[in-house]
Amino acid sequence: MEIKKQTLDEAEIELLKEGLKRSYKERFEMATRLYKIQQTMSKAVVTHKPFIAK
C-alpha cells in the first residue's frame, strides 16, 4: 500500500477541485448543516458536576 505525500498547497487545491464537482444543492445542504452545527455549538453550555463517592 503506497501512500502519496502531498504538500499543504496540493491538498488544498485537491479539496477545492472536489468542491467544484458538487452541485449547488449539495453545497447548500453542506453549508446548512455546518450553519446548524455552529448555531448549536454557540448555544451550548458546558457544566461540570463533581463526582460524589457513595
Sequence and secondary structure as in RCSB ss.txt:
>XXXX:A:sequence
MEIKKQTLDEAEIELLKEGLKRSYKERFEMATRLYKIQQTMSKAVVTHKPFIAK
>XXXX:A:secstr
       HHHHHHHHHHHHHHS HHHHHHHHHHHHHHHHHHHH           
